[in-house]
């Protein structure tokens, strides 16, 4: 392991913002509206959206490290919803860790 510091570039954050946006758009709910699962999914997607918003905020104030962390949290919420079978990832094993 190297002691070399690596900076997070704005381009890298933008790349992950785009990947997360594409994942959010591609995944679709599996369970009917109003079901217990859809209520749980709504909570998870709110977390994903809030973290995405946080990532943009951090990027706008120049804090790329926090922006990178936040967008990865956002994507993790979406990925977890696919893994828990609350969202359908439509077989996309690039955007999601499929069940």
N, C-alpha and C positions, 0 to 999 in steps of 0.2 A: 504494500500500500504506500502510495506516495503522499508526502506532506504538502504537495503542490496545491495551491488554492485554484479552484475553477470558478469563474464567474458565470452567472446565468445571463445569457444574452436576451435582448428584447425579441429577437427572431425566434428563439427557442420557446419563450413564453407564448408568442403569437401562434407558433405551430401547435402547441398543446391546447390553446384556446380553440383553435380550429378543429382539432381532433375531438375535443369534448363537445363542441357545438354539433359536429356531424353525428356523434354518438347519441346526443340528446334528441336530434331530429329523426334518427333512424329507428331507435328502439320504440316499440309500441306496447301499450298496456295489454296484458293477457286477460285480466279479470274484469268482470262487468263493473261499470260505474256504480258506486254506492256499496260495493262489497267491502268486507273487512280488508281484503288484500288491496283494493284500490285506495282505501283510506291510508294504509301503510305506505303504499307507493307515493301518494301525494306528499306525505311527509318527507320521504327520501328525495323526491324530485325538488321539493322546496329547498332542501339542504344543498342539492347540486346547484340549483340556480343561485342561491345565496353565495356559495363559494365561488361560482363563476363571476358574479358581480364583484365580490371581494378581490378576485384576481385582477379584474380590470381596474379597480380602484388603486390597488397597489402598483400596478404597472404605470398608471397615470401619474403617480407621485414619485416614480422612479425606484420603487422598492421591488426589484425584479426577483429577489430571493423569495420574499413573501408571496409575490404574484405566482411564481412557479409552484410553491407549496399549495396555495389555495386552489389553483386549477387542477392539480393532481388530486386533491381532496374531492373536488367537484366530480371529476371523472370516476373516482372510486365509488361515490354514491350511485352513479348510473350503473357502473359495472356490477356492484353488489345487487342492485335491483334485477339485473339480468340473471345473475348467479342464483338468486333466490326465486327465480321464475315469476317475478312480478312484472317484468318487461320481457318482450320477445326481442332478441338481438338479431333475428333473421339470419342466423348462421354465420354472422360476420365475426370471424375469430381474429381480426385485426383490431377492431374497435372494442371488442369485449372478450372477457374470459368466459367462454361458454360453459354451461353445465356439462 
